[in-house]
Amino acid sequence: MLLARIVNSDLQEQVAYLKVENSILRSKLGKRVRLTPDERNRLIRFGAPLGPTLKDLISIVTYRTFQCWIKGNIFSEKRKRNGRPLIEESIRNLVVGMALSDPQWGYKRIHGELKKLGIDICLTSIRNILKEAGLEPAPLRKDATWGMFIKTHIDSLIACDFFTKEIWTLRGKITMYVFFFIELRTRRVHIAGISRYPKRDWVERRAAEVLDVIAESDFTPKYLIRDRDGKFSERFDEIMKEHGIRVLKTPPRKAVCNSVAERWVKSVKYECLNHFFVFGSHHLEYLLSSYLDYYHRFRPHQGIGNVPLDGLPESPAGGEIEKTDIMGGFFHHYQRKVA
């Protein structure tokens, strides 16, 4: 009897400790614990013999729920979903199509058009559909349609812009303006000119010269993207029109709308010009022409599949790899030797 009393006392202390530990662990979880059918059956098998004393022990569910388990009143894992039914895919596509076709339409305007068609969905549903499609509210949606226009017409798009570079001369440091064009599909760049004072008549002459060069190639541009810089005159737009090119002006303070040109400016500066002290305009012309030769012939371009503009060169299998220095070793080109 003494031994049984000692063992029983030890068991009570162990149970008390496990109850405290279990309550601490349950408080750390802070949410409902989902059980599998096998786990639920194990709890029933060990908990049912305890009877009402289980009230002081059970914490994973309420005692009343445990009694329902014993009686077999177990809810199916697949419960009926509450709330509104899912919106049909055809209606979703219609909402997205309206938003893209008319970027100025807000949620209420789209809601009204749907009501005319006998489709009654709430404004929240329209907002969620457009949000899932990556479309912003009406005031911001024009940028999205601009991006879709670029993707649709990228084969016939060119862009132009300026960037500056400070050079050193006998009279001190001055700022030079570089005027360039870039073909959006091929990423091919044309330097139109370099000037300290890029006046409108100079810009017009240089643009006409570049267009003549582009006309000699197989590329036929139909649209030109430019910003609202005062260097671009009405005559500039007329020259574009004479060559069958429609001018598209980017919105104010929206450099992202001319992202390809802006990205090339970053490339030429960070990869080349920022690493040199430029002495005179001829030095600047040399650096730009050397970089463009590397840019067009050897440099892989991430925007077109991470390959050079002219595609991957023929590489003989097993040929020895050689490294070619460009611009005095500032750039390097790797290729396999022909046997």
N, C-alpha and C positions, 0 to 999 in steps of 0.2 A: 504493500500500500504506500509506503514511504517513497519507493522508487517510482511508482506510477504518478504520485503527486509531484515529484521533482520533474519528471518528463513532461507532464501536463503544464506545469508552470513555465518550462522552457518553450513549449509550443505556443503558449499564450503570448509570451514576450516576442517570439519570432513573428507571430501574426500581427501583433501591434506595430512592430517595426515595418513590416511589409505594407500595412495600411497607410502609415505615414509616408513611406517612400512612394507608394502608388499615387497618393493624393498630390505629392509634389510633382511627380512626372506628369500627371493629368493637367495640373495648372500650367506647366510649361508648354504643353501642346496648344492650349487655348482654342481648340476647334474640335468639331465632331470627328470621331474616329470611325472610318468606314471598314466594315468587316466583310470578309469573304464568307460564303456559306459554310466552308469547312471550319473556319474560326468560330462562327456562331454555334455550330454543333458541338464543338469542344467545350465552349462555355456552358451550354445546356447540360452536357454530360457530367461536368464536375460541379455545376452550381445547383442543379435540381435537388440532389440529396440534402442540401443544406437547409432547404425550406425557408421559413421567415427570417432565420438568422442572416440570410444573404443581404438583407436590407442594409446592414451596417458595413458590409464589405464591398458591394458592387458599386463601381464608379464609371465604368465604360458606357453604360446606359442606365436608365432608370429601372427600378425594380418592377414597375408596372409593364415596361416594355419587355423585360425578361420573362414575365409571366405570359405575355402574348406569344413569345417565342415557344414556350413550353406547350401552349395550347395549339400551336401550329399556325397562328395568325401572323405569318411573316410576309411583309410586302415584297412584291416582285422587284427585281433590280431595275427593270425597265418600267418606269413610271410615266404616266401621261404628262407631256410637257404643258406647263401653264403659259398663259400669255397669248399674244396674237399669233396666228399662223404665219409661216414664212412667206415672204413675198416672192411671187413667181419670177423666174429668170427673165422672161420676156418683158415684164414690167420694169425690172431693174435696168435692162438694156435700153428701154425707152427713156427712162429718167436720165441716164448718162448721155444718151444721144441728144436730148433736149438741151442739157447743160453745155455740151460741146458746140452744138449748132448755134446757140444764142448765149454767149458768155455773160451778157448783161442780165440774164434772167436769174432772179433769186429763188429761194425755196418757195415763197408764196406764189410767184408767177408760174413756176412749174406745177405747183399744186393746183392752180386754176386750170391750166391746160389739161391736166389729168382728169379733173372733174368733168370737163367738156366731153371727154372720151368715156365717161362712166366708170372711171377708176378712182376709187376713194381710198387714199392712204394718207397718213398724217404727215405733218411737216417734219417731225423727228425722223420718220422712216426715210423721207427724201434726203435729209441731211446725212443720215448714216450711209445711205447708198452712195452718195457722192463722195463721202469721206473714204469709204472702202475703195472707191475707184481712183483715189488720189486727187480729187478735184476740190479746189478751195471754194469758199463763198464767192458770190458774184463779183465783188470789187477786185478780188485777187485772181479770178479765173482766167483773165486774159493772158497771163503769162503761160498758163498751161496750153492754151490754144496756139500761142506763138511757138511753143516747143513742138507741138504736133505739126504745125506748118513747116517748120524746119526739117523735120523728119520726112515729110511728104515730098518736099521740093528740093531736097539736099543735092540732087544730081545737077541742078541748074542754078545753084546759089553761089555767089561770091560776096565777100565782105571787104571793107576797107577801113583803115583807121590810121592814127598817128601815134608815135611814141617818141620820147625825147631821150637824148644822151648828151651829157656834158663832156666837152672836149677841151684840151689845152692848146692854146695858140700863142704866138709871140705877144699878143695883146692881152693875154690872160685867159681865164676860163669863160667859155660861152656855151650856150645851149643850142643843139642842133635838133631839128625835127625830121623824123623819118616817116615817109608816106609809103604805105604798102597795101597790096591787095592779096587776098588768100581765097583759094577755091575750097569750099567747105567739104566736098566729098573727098577730094584727093589730098587735101592739106598742102597743096603746092602754093608757094609764096612768090609774089612778084614785087620787087622793090621799085616803087614808082619814082622816088627821088629823095634827096637829102638837101635840106635848106635851113638856113638860119632864120629866114623870114618867109614862111610858106603863105604867100598871098594868094588870093582867089584865082587870079589869072594863071599863076604858076601851077596851082592844083589842077586847074582845068586842062592845061597842056599836058601835064604828066599823066593824068587819067586817060586822055585820048591816046597817048603813046602806049600805055599798058594794054588798053583794049585792042589796039592793033596787033600787039604781040599775042594776046589770048586768041584773037580771031584766026591766027595762023595754025593753031592747034585744033584738036578734035573737040575741045570743050566749047560749048555754046551757052553762056550764062543768060538767064532770063530775069533774075532778081539780084539786086545789090542791097546789102544791109549796111547802113551807115548810121552814125549818131547825129546829133543836132549841132555839131561844131560849126561855128561861124565861118570856118574856112571853106565850107561847102556852099556854093552859090546856086542860084536858080539855073545859071548856065551849065553848071556841073550836072544837074539833073537832066537838062535838055540833051547834053552829050550822051548820057546814059540811054535816054529814050531814043536817040538817033541810032544807037547800036542795038535797039530792040530789048533794052534792059529796063525793068521797072524798079524804081528806087523805093526801098522800105526803110523808114526812119524808126529808130528804136525809141521807146518811151523815155522821157527825161529821167536821169539818174537810174537807169536800168542797164548797167553794163553787162548783166547776165544775158541779155537778149542778143549780144554780139560776142558770145562766149568763146567761139573758135578763134576769132581775131585776138581777143584778150588773152587767151591761153598761149597763142604764139608769142605775144609780147613778153609774157612771163618766161617762156622757154629761151628766147634769144637773149634776154637780160641775165637770167640766172645761170644759163649754161655757157654764155660767152661774154657779153659786154661788161658785166659786173666784175669780171676778173682782170680787166685791162685798164690801164691809163691810156686814154686815146689822145694822140697828139696830131691834131689837124683833121680836116675832113677827108683827105685821101686815106689816112689810116683807118678812119671809121668805115669808109667804103670797102677797104680791103678786108676788114674783120667781118663785115656783113656778107660780102661775096664768098669768103672762105667758109663761113658758117652755113650759108645757104647751100653750098656745094655738098658739105657733109650732111646737112639736113635733108636734101633731096635724094642723095645717092645711098647713104649708108645708115642713117639713124632710124631705128625702129619707132613706129608711131602707135601708141596704145589705142588711139581713137579709130584705127583701121586694122585692128587685129594684131597689133604689136609686130608689124613687118615694115620694111622700107617702102617708100612710095612706089618704087618700080617692082615691088614684090620680092620674094625670097630669091637670092641668086642660086644658080646651079652649083651644088656643092659635091665634088667627087667623093665617093665613099672611101674612107680610110686615108684620105689625103692628109698631109702634114698641116697643122694649123700654124698660120703666120699672122703676125700683128703688124698693122700699118699705122704709122704716126701721121696725124693730121694736125695742121696748124702748129707745127713744131713740137708735136707730142701732147698738145692740150687735149685732143680727142684721139681715140684709137678705133681702128676697124679690124675685126678678126675675120679671116677667111681661110679656106683650105686650098693648098697648092694643087695645081693641076699636075698630074703625073706626067 
